[in-house]
């Protein structure tokens, strides 16, 4: 484990390999939590209010289905695809 030094204004510098490992960049937010007798830093991603739904479990599961082609299936031609979409109960 690398040691870091507490500097003026109680700032610490995270080792670059740890930042890469956890995809932490300049300006990112970290939550600081006391667990037992330790300090834990947790990366936090802020989501704009209008984008919250896209990060919901329901949306993410639907994205996985769509990526696999499980939503309406794969079609041999455009006519079959359009017919399926027109009759789909969405």
PDB file of N, CA, C and O in Angstrom:
ATOM      1  N   UNK A   1       0.835  -1.193   0.000  1.00  0.00           N
ATOM      2  CA  UNK A   1       0.000   0.000   0.000  1.00  0.00           C
ATOM      3  C   UNK A   1       0.871   1.245   0.000  1.00  0.00           C
ATOM      4  O   UNK A   1       1.752   1.392   0.847  1.00  0.00           O
ATOM      5  N   UNK A   2       0.628   2.138  -0.945  1.00  0.00           N
ATOM      6  CA  UNK A   2       1.399   3.380  -0.972  1.00  0.00           C
ATOM      7  C   UNK A   2       0.985   4.313   0.171  1.00  0.00           C
ATOM      8  O   UNK A   2      -0.176   4.340   0.579  1.00  0.00           O
ATOM      9  N   UNK A   3       1.935   5.057   0.665  1.00  0.00           N
ATOM     10  CA  UNK A   3       1.654   6.068   1.684  1.00  0.00           C
ATOM     11  C   UNK A   3       1.427   7.408   0.998  1.00  0.00           C
ATOM     12  O   UNK A   3       2.096   7.731   0.017  1.00  0.00           O
ATOM     13  N   UNK A   4       0.494   8.176   1.511  1.00  0.00           N
ATOM     14  CA  UNK A   4       0.280   9.533   1.013  1.00  0.00           C
ATOM     15  C   UNK A   4       0.412  10.489   2.183  1.00  0.00           C
ATOM     16  O   UNK A   4       0.131  10.135   3.328  1.00  0.00           O
ATOM     17  N   UNK A   5       0.837  11.688   1.887  1.00  0.00           N
ATOM     18  CA  UNK A   5       1.089  12.676   2.919  1.00  0.00           C
ATOM     19  C   UNK A   5      -0.056  13.688   2.938  1.00  0.00           C
ATOM     20  O   UNK A   5      -0.513  14.141   1.888  1.00  0.00           O
ATOM     21  N   UNK A   6      -0.511  14.036   4.135  1.00  0.00           N
ATOM     22  CA  UNK A   6      -1.517  15.088   4.285  1.00  0.00           C
ATOM     23  C   UNK A   6      -0.791  16.413   4.166  1.00  0.00           C
ATOM     24  O   UNK A   6       0.142  16.696   4.917  1.00  0.00           O
ATOM     25  N   UNK A   7      -1.232  17.228   3.205  1.00  0.00           N
ATOM     26  CA  UNK A   7      -0.568  18.502   2.942  1.00  0.00           C
ATOM     27  C   UNK A   7      -1.406  19.663   3.464  1.00  0.00           C
ATOM     28  O   UNK A   7      -2.427  19.475   4.125  1.00  0.00           O
ATOM     29  N   UNK A   8      -0.949  20.841   3.152  1.00  0.00           N
ATOM     30  CA  UNK A   8      -1.637  22.058   3.562  1.00  0.00           C
ATOM     31  C   UNK A   8      -3.105  21.997   3.150  1.00  0.00           C
ATOM     32  O   UNK A   8      -3.420  21.478   2.079  1.00  0.00           O
ATOM     33  N   UNK A   9      -3.980  22.502   3.954  1.00  0.00           N
ATOM     34  CA  UNK A   9      -5.429  22.469   3.741  1.00  0.00           C
ATOM     35  C   UNK A   9      -5.958  21.034   3.766  1.00  0.00           C
ATOM     36  O   UNK A   9      -7.027  20.761   3.219  1.00  0.00           O
ATOM     37  N   UNK A  10      -5.225  20.121   4.393  1.00  0.00           N
ATOM     38  CA  UNK A  10      -5.610  18.713   4.563  1.00  0.00           C
ATOM     39  C   UNK A  10      -5.817  17.989   3.233  1.00  0.00           C
ATOM     40  O   UNK A  10      -6.654  17.090   3.143  1.00  0.00           O
ATOM     41  N   UNK A  11      -5.069  18.368   2.209  1.00  0.00           N
ATOM     42  CA  UNK A  11      -5.175  17.726   0.905  1.00  0.00           C
ATOM     43  C   UNK A  11      -4.255  16.511   0.836  1.00  0.00           C
ATOM     44  O   UNK A  11      -3.160  16.503   1.399  1.00  0.00           O
ATOM     45  N   UNK A  12      -4.732  15.485   0.127  1.00  0.00           N
ATOM     46  CA  UNK A  12      -3.909  14.304  -0.142  1.00  0.00           C
ATOM     47  C   UNK A  12      -3.929  14.054  -1.649  1.00  0.00           C
ATOM     48  O   UNK A  12      -4.906  14.377  -2.325  1.00  0.00           O
ATOM     49  N   UNK A  13      -2.855  13.484  -2.166  1.00  0.00           N
ATOM     50  CA  UNK A  13      -2.771  13.147  -3.582  1.00  0.00           C
ATOM     51  C   UNK A  13      -2.877  11.639  -3.719  1.00  0.00           C
ATOM     52  O   UNK A  13      -2.115  10.888  -3.109  1.00  0.00           O
ATOM     53  N   UNK A  14      -3.844  11.207  -4.538  1.00  0.00           N
ATOM     54  CA  UNK A  14      -4.018   9.767  -4.753  1.00  0.00           C
ATOM     55  C   UNK A  14      -3.004   9.288  -5.778  1.00  0.00           C
ATOM     56  O   UNK A  14      -2.733   9.994  -6.749  1.00  0.00           O
ATOM     57  N   UNK A  15      -2.444   8.117  -5.585  1.00  0.00           N
ATOM     58  CA  UNK A  15      -1.514   7.562  -6.573  1.00  0.00           C
ATOM     59  C   UNK A  15      -2.230   7.370  -7.919  1.00  0.00           C
ATOM     60  O   UNK A  15      -3.389   6.960  -7.967  1.00  0.00           O
ATOM     61  N   UNK A  16      -1.518   7.675  -9.000  1.00  0.00           N
ATOM     62  CA  UNK A  16      -2.136   7.622 -10.330  1.00  0.00           C
ATOM     63  C   UNK A  16      -2.631   6.224 -10.691  1.00  0.00           C
ATOM     64  O   UNK A  16      -3.654   6.088 -11.362  1.00  0.00           O
ATOM     65  N   UNK A  17      -1.923   5.188 -10.258  1.00  0.00           N
ATOM     66  CA  UNK A  17      -2.390   3.834 -10.589  1.00  0.00           C
ATOM     67  C   UNK A  17      -3.732   3.525  -9.928  1.00  0.00           C
ATOM     68  O   UNK A  17      -4.546   2.797 -10.498  1.00  0.00           O
ATOM     69  N   UNK A  18      -3.973   4.069  -8.734  1.00  0.00           N
ATOM     70  CA  UNK A  18      -5.262   3.878  -8.059  1.00  0.00           C
ATOM     71  C   UNK A  18      -6.362   4.652  -8.794  1.00  0.00           C
ATOM     72  O   UNK A  18      -7.484   4.167  -8.940  1.00  0.00           O
ATOM     73  N   UNK A  19      -6.028   5.847  -9.249  1.00  0.00           N
ATOM     74  CA  UNK A  19      -7.010   6.642 -10.001  1.00  0.00           C
ATOM     75  C   UNK A  19      -7.410   5.921 -11.280  1.00  0.00           C
ATOM     76  O   UNK A  19      -8.592   5.871 -11.623  1.00  0.00           O
ATOM     77  N   UNK A  20      -6.430   5.360 -11.990  1.00  0.00           N
ATOM     78  CA  UNK A  20      -6.736   4.610 -13.217  1.00  0.00           C
ATOM     79  C   UNK A  20      -7.567   3.368 -12.901  1.00  0.00           C
ATOM     80  O   UNK A  20      -8.518   3.050 -13.614  1.00  0.00           O
ATOM     81  N   UNK A  21      -7.201   2.675 -11.833  1.00  0.00           N
ATOM     82  CA  UNK A  21      -7.889   1.447 -11.447  1.00  0.00           C
ATOM     83  C   UNK A  21      -9.376   1.696 -11.189  1.00  0.00           C
ATOM     84  O   UNK A  21     -10.217   0.861 -11.520  1.00  0.00           O
ATOM     85  N   UNK A  22      -9.693   2.847 -10.597  1.00  0.00           N
ATOM     86  CA  UNK A  22     -11.071   3.158 -10.232  1.00  0.00           C
ATOM     87  C   UNK A  22     -11.698   4.220 -11.131  1.00  0.00           C
ATOM     88  O   UNK A  22     -12.769   4.744 -10.827  1.00  0.00           O
ATOM     89  N   UNK A  23     -11.028   4.535 -12.237  1.00  0.00           N
ATOM     90  CA  UNK A  23     -11.540   5.496 -13.220  1.00  0.00           C
ATOM     91  C   UNK A  23     -11.880   6.840 -12.566  1.00  0.00           C
ATOM     92  O   UNK A  23     -12.957   7.396 -12.783  1.00  0.00           O
ATOM     93  N   UNK A  24     -10.956   7.339 -11.777  1.00  0.00           N
ATOM     94  CA  UNK A  24     -11.129   8.623 -11.096  1.00  0.00           C
ATOM     95  C   UNK A  24     -10.295   9.662 -11.822  1.00  0.00           C
ATOM     96  O   UNK A  24      -9.099   9.472 -12.042  1.00  0.00           O
ATOM     97  N   UNK A  25     -10.937  10.766 -12.192  1.00  0.00           N
ATOM     98  CA  UNK A  25     -10.242  11.828 -12.903  1.00  0.00           C
ATOM     99  C   UNK A  25     -10.291  13.139 -12.141  1.00  0.00           C
ATOM    100  O   UNK A  25     -10.984  13.261 -11.131  1.00  0.00           O
ATOM    101  N   UNK A  26      -9.551  14.113 -12.636  1.00  0.00           N
ATOM    102  CA  UNK A  26      -9.525  15.437 -12.022  1.00  0.00           C
ATOM    103  C   UNK A  26     -10.940  16.013 -12.022  1.00  0.00           C
ATOM    104  O   UNK A  26     -11.609  16.016 -13.056  1.00  0.00           O
ATOM    105  N   UNK A  27     -11.388  16.490 -10.895  1.00  0.00           N
ATOM    106  CA  UNK A  27     -12.717  17.090 -10.785  1.00  0.00           C
ATOM    107  C   UNK A  27     -13.807  16.109 -10.370  1.00  0.00           C
ATOM    108  O   UNK A  27     -14.923  16.526 -10.059  1.00  0.00           O
ATOM    109  N   UNK A  28     -13.502  14.798 -10.361  1.00  0.00           N
ATOM    110  CA  UNK A  28     -14.497  13.819  -9.925  1.00  0.00           C
ATOM    111  C   UNK A  28     -14.790  13.991  -8.444  1.00  0.00           C
ATOM    112  O   UNK A  28     -13.987  14.548  -7.695  1.00  0.00           O
ATOM    113  N   UNK A  29     -15.946  13.505  -8.039  1.00  0.00           N
ATOM    114  CA  UNK A  29     -16.341  13.591  -6.641  1.00  0.00           C
ATOM    115  C   UNK A  29     -16.089  12.268  -5.935  1.00  0.00           C
ATOM    116  O   UNK A  29     -16.285  11.194  -6.504  1.00  0.00           O
ATOM    117  N   UNK A  30     -15.649  12.366  -4.682  1.00  0.00           N
ATOM    118  CA  UNK A  30     -15.455  11.200  -3.831  1.00  0.00           C
ATOM    119  C   UNK A  30     -16.226  11.417  -2.541  1.00  0.00           C
ATOM    120  O   UNK A  30     -16.190  12.502  -1.961  1.00  0.00           O
ATOM    121  N   UNK A  31     -16.919  10.387  -2.098  1.00  0.00           N
ATOM    122  CA  UNK A  31     -17.591  10.428  -0.810  1.00  0.00           C
ATOM    123  C   UNK A  31     -16.596   9.909   0.221  1.00  0.00           C
ATOM    124  O   UNK A  31     -15.927   8.902  -0.010  1.00  0.00           O
ATOM    125  N   UNK A  32     -16.498  10.588   1.348  1.00  0.00           N
ATOM    126  CA  UNK A  32     -15.595  10.138   2.402  1.00  0.00           C
ATOM    127  C   UNK A  32     -16.442   9.586   3.543  1.00  0.00           C
ATOM    128  O   UNK A  32     -17.351  10.250   4.042  1.00  0.00           O
ATOM    129  N   UNK A  33     -16.121   8.349   3.947  1.00  0.00           N
ATOM    130  CA  UNK A  33     -16.926   7.638   4.933  1.00  0.00           C
ATOM    131  C   UNK A  33     -16.013   7.072   6.013  1.00  0.00           C
ATOM    132  O   UNK A  33     -14.895   6.639   5.735  1.00  0.00           O
ATOM    133  N   UNK A  34     -16.502   7.081   7.240  1.00  0.00           N
ATOM    134  CA  UNK A  34     -15.782   6.438   8.334  1.00  0.00           C
ATOM    135  C   UNK A  34     -16.359   5.040   8.484  1.00  0.00           C
ATOM    136  O   UNK A  34     -17.542   4.879   8.785  1.00  0.00           O
ATOM    137  N   UNK A  35     -15.522   4.029   8.273  1.00  0.00           N
ATOM    138  CA  UNK A  35     -15.936   2.635   8.487  1.00  0.00           C
ATOM    139  C   UNK A  35     -15.052   2.065   9.583  1.00  0.00           C
ATOM    140  O   UNK A  35     -13.834   1.964   9.438  1.00  0.00           O
ATOM    141  N   UNK A  36     -15.690   1.697  10.676  1.00  0.00           N
ATOM    142  CA  UNK A  36     -14.956   1.213  11.846  1.00  0.00           C
ATOM    143  C   UNK A  36     -13.951   2.291  12.243  1.00  0.00           C
ATOM    144  O   UNK A  36     -14.360   3.365  12.685  1.00  0.00           O
ATOM    145  N   UNK A  37     -12.690   2.047  12.103  1.00  0.00           N
ATOM    146  CA  UNK A  37     -11.684   3.043  12.474  1.00  0.00           C
ATOM    147  C   UNK A  37     -10.867   3.449  11.258  1.00  0.00           C
ATOM    148  O   UNK A  37      -9.697   3.807  11.396  1.00  0.00           O
ATOM    149  N   UNK A  38     -11.468   3.398  10.058  1.00  0.00           N
ATOM    150  CA  UNK A  38     -10.767   3.695   8.815  1.00  0.00           C
ATOM    151  C   UNK A  38     -11.500   4.770   8.019  1.00  0.00           C
ATOM    152  O   UNK A  38     -12.704   4.973   8.177  1.00  0.00           O
ATOM    153  N   UNK A  39     -10.756   5.443   7.174  1.00  0.00           N
ATOM    154  CA  UNK A  39     -11.325   6.416   6.242  1.00  0.00           C
ATOM    155  C   UNK A  39     -11.442   5.724   4.892  1.00  0.00           C
ATOM    156  O   UNK A  39     -10.467   5.164   4.392  1.00  0.00           O
ATOM    157  N   UNK A  40     -12.634   5.763   4.300  1.00  0.00           N
ATOM    158  CA  UNK A  40     -12.872   5.125   3.006  1.00  0.00           C
ATOM    159  C   UNK A  40     -13.344   6.188   2.023  1.00  0.00           C
ATOM    160  O   UNK A  40     -14.256   6.959   2.320  1.00  0.00           O
ATOM    161  N   UNK A  41     -12.717   6.223   0.851  1.00  0.00           N
ATOM    162  CA  UNK A  41     -13.127   7.128  -0.218  1.00  0.00           C
ATOM    163  C   UNK A  41     -13.900   6.330  -1.259  1.00  0.00           C
ATOM    164  O   UNK A  41     -13.420   5.303  -1.740  1.00  0.00           O
ATOM    165  N   UNK A  42     -15.099   6.803  -1.609  1.00  0.00           N
ATOM    166  CA  UNK A  42     -15.931   6.106  -2.590  1.00  0.00           C
ATOM    167  C   UNK A  42     -16.210   7.037  -3.765  1.00  0.00           C
ATOM    168  O   UNK A  42     -16.709   8.145  -3.569  1.00  0.00           O
ATOM    169  N   UNK A  43     -15.894   6.601  -4.982  1.00  0.00           N
ATOM    170  CA  UNK A  43     -16.211   7.423  -6.154  1.00  0.00           C
ATOM    171  C   UNK A  43     -17.733   7.604  -6.280  1.00  0.00           C
ATOM    172  O   UNK A  43     -18.503   6.670  -6.056  1.00  0.00           O
ATOM    173  N   UNK A  44     -18.139   8.811  -6.637  1.00  0.00           N
ATOM    174  CA  UNK A  44     -19.553   9.132  -6.796  1.00  0.00           C
ATOM    175  C   UNK A  44     -19.749   9.741  -8.171  1.00  0.00           C
ATOM    176  O   UNK A  44     -19.002  10.635  -8.568  1.00  0.00           O
ATOM    177  N   UNK A  45     -20.740   9.269  -8.893  1.00  0.00           N
ATOM    178  CA  UNK A  45     -21.098   9.844 -10.195  1.00  0.00           C
ATOM    179  C   UNK A  45     -22.415  10.584 -10.024  1.00  0.00           C
ATOM    180  O   UNK A  45     -23.403  10.000  -9.578  1.00  0.00           O
ATOM    181  N   UNK A  46     -22.435  11.848 -10.369  1.00  0.00           N
ATOM    182  CA  UNK A  46     -23.632  12.667 -10.240  1.00  0.00           C
ATOM    183  C   UNK A  46     -24.449  12.524 -11.516  1.00  0.00           C
ATOM    184  O   UNK A  46     -23.922  12.643 -12.622  1.00  0.00           O
ATOM    185  N   UNK A  47     -25.745  12.266 -11.349  1.00  0.00           N
ATOM    186  CA  UNK A  47     -26.653  12.103 -12.476  1.00  0.00           C
ATOM    187  C   UNK A  47     -27.624  13.275 -12.468  1.00  0.00           C
ATOM    188  O   UNK A  47     -28.234  13.583 -11.444  1.00  0.00           O
ATOM    189  N   UNK A  48     -27.762  13.922 -13.616  1.00  0.00           N
ATOM    190  CA  UNK A  48     -28.707  15.039 -13.734  1.00  0.00           C
ATOM    191  C   UNK A  48     -30.129  14.517 -13.526  1.00  0.00           C
ATOM    192  O   UNK A  48     -30.429  13.392 -13.926  1.00  0.00           O
ATOM    193  N   UNK A  49     -31.012  15.311 -12.906  1.00  0.00           N
ATOM    194  CA  UNK A  49     -32.377  14.849 -12.620  1.00  0.00           C
ATOM    195  C   UNK A  49     -33.112  14.295 -13.849  1.00  0.00           C
ATOM    196  O   UNK A  49     -33.845  13.313 -13.736  1.00  0.00           O
ATOM    197  N   UNK A  50     -32.926  14.905 -14.998  1.00  0.00           N
ATOM    198  CA  UNK A  50     -33.599  14.447 -16.208  1.00  0.00           C
ATOM    199  C   UNK A  50     -33.040  13.148 -16.768  1.00  0.00           C
ATOM    200  O   UNK A  50     -33.631  12.564 -17.676  1.00  0.00           O
ATOM    201  N   UNK A  51     -31.906  12.686 -16.239  1.00  0.00           N
ATOM    202  CA  UNK A  51     -31.261  11.474 -16.726  1.00  0.00           C
ATOM    203  C   UNK A  51     -31.398  10.288 -15.761  1.00  0.00           C
ATOM    204  O   UNK A  51     -30.923   9.193 -16.063  1.00  0.00           O
ATOM    205  N   UNK A  52     -32.031  10.491 -14.623  1.00  0.00           N
ATOM    206  CA  UNK A  52     -32.097   9.465 -13.581  1.00  0.00           C
ATOM    207  C   UNK A  52     -32.702   8.162 -14.097  1.00  0.00           C
ATOM    208  O   UNK A  52     -32.201   7.083 -13.781  1.00  0.00           O
ATOM    209  N   UNK A  53     -33.772   8.248 -14.888  1.00  0.00           N
ATOM    210  CA  UNK A  53     -34.447   7.035 -15.357  1.00  0.00           C
ATOM    211  C   UNK A  53     -33.506   6.127 -16.139  1.00  0.00           C
ATOM    212  O   UNK A  53     -33.596   4.903 -16.044  1.00  0.00           O
ATOM    213  N   UNK A  54     -32.606   6.726 -16.910  1.00  0.00           N
ATOM    214  CA  UNK A  54     -31.702   5.928 -17.743  1.00  0.00           C
ATOM    215  C   UNK A  54     -30.703   5.113 -16.922  1.00  0.00           C
ATOM    216  O   UNK A  54     -30.054   4.210 -17.449  1.00  0.00           O
ATOM    217  N   UNK A  55     -30.583   5.430 -15.640  1.00  0.00           N
ATOM    218  CA  UNK A  55     -29.692   4.688 -14.760  1.00  0.00           C
ATOM    219  C   UNK A  55     -30.461   3.731 -13.853  1.00  0.00           C
ATOM    220  O   UNK A  55     -29.869   3.078 -12.993  1.00  0.00           O
ATOM    221  N   UNK A  56     -31.780   3.647 -14.042  1.00  0.00           N
ATOM    222  CA  UNK A  56     -32.595   2.751 -13.219  1.00  0.00           C
ATOM    223  C   UNK A  56     -32.336   1.301 -13.612  1.00  0.00           C
ATOM    224  O   UNK A  56     -31.890   1.013 -14.722  1.00  0.00           O
ATOM    225  N   UNK A  57     -32.623   0.401 -12.685  1.00  0.00           N
ATOM    226  CA  UNK A  57     -32.433  -1.032 -12.939  1.00  0.00           C
ATOM    227  C   UNK A  57     -33.290  -1.492 -14.123  1.00  0.00           C
ATOM    228  O   UNK A  57     -32.841  -2.279 -14.956  1.00  0.00           O
ATOM    229  N   UNK A  58     -34.522  -0.995 -14.185  1.00  0.00           N
ATOM    230  CA  UNK A  58     -35.432  -1.369 -15.282  1.00  0.00           C
ATOM    231  C   UNK A  58     -34.848  -0.986 -16.644  1.00  0.00           C
ATOM    232  O   UNK A  58     -34.836  -1.795 -17.573  1.00  0.00           O
ATOM    233  N   UNK A  59     -34.373   0.239 -16.752  1.00  0.00           N
ATOM    234  CA  UNK A  59     -33.808   0.708 -18.023  1.00  0.00           C
ATOM    235  C   UNK A  59     -32.566  -0.105 -18.397  1.00  0.00           C
ATOM    236  O   UNK A  59     -32.400  -0.495 -19.553  1.00  0.00           O
ATOM    237  N   UNK A  60     -31.715  -0.351 -17.438  1.00  0.00           N
ATOM    238  CA  UNK A  60     -30.480  -1.091 -17.707  1.00  0.00           C
ATOM    239  C   UNK A  60     -30.771  -2.522 -18.153  1.00  0.00           C
ATOM    240  O   UNK A  60     -30.094  -3.039 -19.042  1.00  0.00           O
ATOM    241  N   UNK A  61     -31.770  -3.168 -17.549  1.00  0.00           N
ATOM    242  CA  UNK A  61     -32.152  -4.524 -17.962  1.00  0.00           C
ATOM    243  C   UNK A  61     -32.695  -4.520 -19.386  1.00  0.00           C
ATOM    244  O   UNK A  61     -32.395  -5.423 -20.167  1.00  0.00           O
ATOM    245  N   UNK A  62     -33.495  -3.505 -19.728  1.00  0.00           N
ATOM    246  CA  UNK A  62     -34.020  -3.392 -21.094  1.00  0.00           C
ATOM    247  C   UNK A  62     -32.897  -3.147 -22.096  1.00  0.00           C
ATOM    248  O   UNK A  62     -32.953  -3.643 -23.221  1.00  0.00           O
ATOM    249  N   UNK A  63     -31.887  -2.395 -21.702  1.00  0.00           N
ATOM    250  CA  UNK A  63     -30.739  -2.160 -22.583  1.00  0.00           C
ATOM    251  C   UNK A  63     -29.988  -3.463 -22.865  1.00  0.00           C
ATOM    252  O   UNK A  63     -29.548  -3.706 -23.988  1.00  0.00           O
ATOM    253  N   UNK A  64     -29.850  -4.291 -21.838  1.00  0.00           N
ATOM    254  CA  UNK A  64     -29.181  -5.587 -22.010  1.00  0.00           C
ATOM    255  C   UNK A  64     -29.980  -6.464 -22.973  1.00  0.00           C
ATOM    256  O   UNK A  64     -29.410  -7.104 -23.857  1.00  0.00           O
ATOM    257  N   UNK A  65     -31.307  -6.490 -22.798  1.00  0.00           N
ATOM    258  CA  UNK A  65     -32.165  -7.274 -23.695  1.00  0.00           C
ATOM    259  C   UNK A  65     -32.037  -6.784 -25.134  1.00  0.00           C
ATOM    260  O   UNK A  65     -31.911  -7.581 -26.064  1.00  0.00           O
ATOM    261  N   UNK A  66     -32.069  -5.477 -25.302  1.00  0.00           N
ATOM    262  CA  UNK A  66     -31.983  -4.906 -26.646  1.00  0.00           C
ATOM    263  C   UNK A  66     -30.643  -5.239 -27.298  1.00  0.00           C
ATOM    264  O   UNK A  66     -30.588  -5.542 -28.489  1.00  0.00           O
ATOM    265  N   UNK A  67     -29.581  -5.184 -26.528  1.00  0.00           N
ATOM    266  CA  UNK A  67     -28.257  -5.486 -27.070  1.00  0.00           C
ATOM    267  C   UNK A  67     -28.163  -6.943 -27.526  1.00  0.00           C
ATOM    268  O   UNK A  67     -27.455  -7.259 -28.482  1.00  0.00           O
ATOM    269  N   UNK A  68     -28.877  -7.815 -26.837  1.00  0.00           N
ATOM    270  CA  UNK A  68     -28.883  -9.236 -27.204  1.00  0.00           C
ATOM    271  C   UNK A  68     -29.867  -9.524 -28.342  1.00  0.00           C
ATOM    272  O   UNK A  68     -29.827 -10.601 -28.937  1.00  0.00           O
ATOM    273  N   UNK A  69     -30.746  -8.570 -28.645  1.00  0.00           N
ATOM    274  CA  UNK A  69     -31.775  -8.812 -29.662  1.00  0.00           C
ATOM    275  C   UNK A  69     -32.973  -9.541 -29.086  1.00  0.00           C
ATOM    276  O   UNK A  69     -33.767 -10.113 -29.832  1.00  0.00           O
ATOM    277  N   UNK A  70     -33.117  -9.528 -27.742  1.00  0.00           N
ATOM    278  CA  UNK A  70     -34.211 -10.254 -27.088  1.00  0.00           C
ATOM    279  C   UNK A  70     -35.531  -9.500 -27.062  1.00  0.00           C
ATOM    280  O   UNK A  70     -36.546 -10.089 -26.691  1.00  0.00           O
ATOM    281  N   UNK A  71     -35.567  -8.247 -27.430  1.00  0.00           N
ATOM    282  CA  UNK A  71     -36.783  -7.456 -27.291  1.00  0.00           C
ATOM    283  C   UNK A  71     -37.822  -7.890 -28.313  1.00  0.00           C
ATOM    284  O   UNK A  71     -38.923  -8.294 -27.940  1.00  0.00           O
ATOM    285  N   UNK A  72     -37.496  -7.814 -29.572  1.00  0.00           N
ATOM    286  CA  UNK A  72     -38.412  -8.232 -30.622  1.00  0.00           C
ATOM    287  C   UNK A  72     -37.794  -9.308 -31.503  1.00  0.00           C
ATOM    288  O   UNK A  72     -38.452  -9.807 -32.416  1.00  0.00           O
ATOM    289  N   UNK A  73     -36.577  -9.665 -31.252  1.00  0.00           N
ATOM    290  CA  UNK A  73     -35.903 -10.683 -32.043  1.00  0.00           C
ATOM    291  C   UNK A  73     -35.200 -10.087 -33.243  1.00  0.00           C
ATOM    292  O   UNK A  73     -35.208  -8.873 -33.449  1.00  0.00           O
ATOM    293  N   UNK A  74     -34.601 -10.943 -34.020  1.00  0.00           N
ATOM    294  CA  UNK A  74     -33.928 -10.534 -35.245  1.00  0.00           C
ATOM    295  C   UNK A  74     -34.821 -10.900 -36.426  1.00  0.00           C
ATOM    296  O   UNK A  74     -35.554 -11.887 -36.365  1.00  0.00           O
ATOM    297  N   UNK A  75     -34.766 -10.122 -37.489  1.00  0.00           N
ATOM    298  CA  UNK A  75     -35.655 -10.328 -38.620  1.00  0.00           C
ATOM    299  C   UNK A  75     -34.862 -10.542 -39.901  1.00  0.00           C
ATOM    300  O   UNK A  75     -33.790  -9.972 -40.101  1.00  0.00           O
ATOM    301  N   UNK A  76     -35.424 -11.382 -40.757  1.00  0.00           N
ATOM    302  CA  UNK A  76     -34.798 -11.662 -42.049  1.00  0.00           C
ATOM    303  C   UNK A  76     -34.958 -10.503 -43.021  1.00  0.00           C
ATOM    304  O   UNK A  76     -34.112 -10.261 -43.882  1.00  0.00           O
ATOM    305  N   UNK A  77     -36.090  -9.780 -42.853  1.00  0.00           N
ATOM    306  CA  UNK A  77     -36.340  -8.673 -43.776  1.00  0.00           C
ATOM    307  C   UNK A  77     -37.136  -7.574 -43.079  1.00  0.00           C
ATOM    308  O   UNK A  77     -37.646  -7.759 -41.974  1.00  0.00           O
ATOM    309  N   UNK A  78     -37.227  -6.451 -43.734  1.00  0.00           N
ATOM    310  CA  UNK A  78     -37.885  -5.274 -43.147  1.00  0.00           C
ATOM    311  C   UNK A  78     -39.384  -5.478 -42.955  1.00  0.00           C
ATOM    312  O   UNK A  78     -39.958  -4.958 -41.998  1.00  0.00           O
ATOM    313  N   UNK A  79     -40.022  -6.223 -43.846  1.00  0.00           N
ATOM    314  CA  UNK A  79     -41.477  -6.441 -43.728  1.00  0.00           C
ATOM    315  C   UNK A  79     -41.815  -7.183 -42.440  1.00  0.00           C
ATOM    316  O   UNK A  79     -42.757  -6.816 -41.738  1.00  0.00           O
ATOM    317  N   UNK A  80     -41.048  -8.226 -42.129  1.00  0.00           N
ATOM    318  CA  UNK A  80     -41.291  -8.987 -40.891  1.00  0.00           C
ATOM    319  C   UNK A  80     -41.045  -8.104 -39.666  1.00  0.00           C
ATOM    320  O   UNK A  80     -41.793  -8.161 -38.690  1.00  0.00           O
ATOM    321  N   UNK A  81     -40.013  -7.306 -39.727  1.00  0.00           N
ATOM    322  CA  UNK A  81     -39.704  -6.415 -38.621  1.00  0.00           C
ATOM    323  C   UNK A  81     -40.792  -5.392 -38.382  1.00  0.00           C
ATOM    324  O   UNK A  81     -41.201  -5.178 -37.241  1.00  0.00           O
ATOM    325  N   UNK A  82     -41.269  -4.754 -39.443  1.00  0.00           N
ATOM    326  CA  UNK A  82     -42.337  -3.751 -39.308  1.00  0.00           C
ATOM    327  C   UNK A  82     -43.631  -4.381 -38.813  1.00  0.00           C
ATOM    328  O   UNK A  82     -44.328  -3.790 -37.988  1.00  0.00           O
ATOM    329  N   UNK A  83     -43.962  -5.573 -39.305  1.00  0.00           N
ATOM    330  CA  UNK A  83     -45.177  -6.252 -38.866  1.00  0.00           C
ATOM    331  C   UNK A  83     -45.108  -6.529 -37.360  1.00  0.00           C
ATOM    332  O   UNK A  83     -46.081  -6.313 -36.637  1.00  0.00           O
ATOM    333  N   UNK A  84     -43.954  -7.005 -36.902  1.00  0.00           N
ATOM    334  CA  UNK A  84     -43.789  -7.290 -35.472  1.00  0.00           C
ATOM    335  C   UNK A  84     -43.920  -6.021 -34.645  1.00  0.00           C
ATOM    336  O   UNK A  84     -44.560  -6.027 -33.594  1.00  0.00           O
ATOM    337  N   UNK A  85     -43.316  -4.931 -35.115  1.00  0.00           N
ATOM    338  CA  UNK A  85     -43.390  -3.674 -34.368  1.00  0.00           C
ATOM    339  C   UNK A  85     -44.822  -3.127 -34.326  1.00  0.00           C
ATOM    340  O   UNK A  85     -45.246  -2.578 -33.309  1.00  0.00           O
ATOM    341  N   UNK A  86     -45.554  -3.272 -35.409  1.00  0.00           N
ATOM    342  CA  UNK A  86     -46.935  -2.766 -35.463  1.00  0.00           C
ATOM    343  C   UNK A  86     -47.853  -3.542 -34.554  1.00  0.00           C
ATOM    344  O   UNK A  86     -48.798  -2.975 -34.006  1.00  0.00           O
ATOM    345  N   UNK A  87     -47.602  -4.822 -34.379  1.00  0.00           N
ATOM    346  CA  UNK A  87     -48.469  -5.656 -33.536  1.00  0.00           C
ATOM    347  C   UNK A  87     -47.968  -5.792 -32.103  1.00  0.00           C
ATOM    348  O   UNK A  87     -48.637  -6.414 -31.278  1.00  0.00           O
ATOM    349  N   UNK A  88     -46.829  -5.238 -31.796  1.00  0.00           N
ATOM    350  CA  UNK A  88     -46.242  -5.356 -30.453  1.00  0.00           C
ATOM    351  C   UNK A  88     -47.071  -4.603 -29.441  1.00  0.00           C
ATOM    352  O   UNK A  88     -47.585  -3.521 -29.724  1.00  0.00           O
ATOM    353  N   UNK A  89     -47.198  -5.174 -28.269  1.00  0.00           N
ATOM    354  CA  UNK A  89     -47.912  -4.525 -27.174  1.00  0.00           C
ATOM    355  C   UNK A  89     -46.872  -3.860 -26.289  1.00  0.00           C
ATOM    356  O   UNK A  89     -46.257  -4.491 -25.430  1.00  0.00           O
ATOM    357  N   UNK A  90     -46.699  -2.589 -26.522  1.00  0.00           N
ATOM    358  CA  UNK A  90     -45.681  -1.844 -25.785  1.00  0.00           C
ATOM    359  C   UNK A  90     -46.344  -0.962 -24.757  1.00  0.00           C
ATOM    360  O   UNK A  90     -45.660  -0.247 -24.024  1.00  0.00           O
TER     361      UNK A  90
END
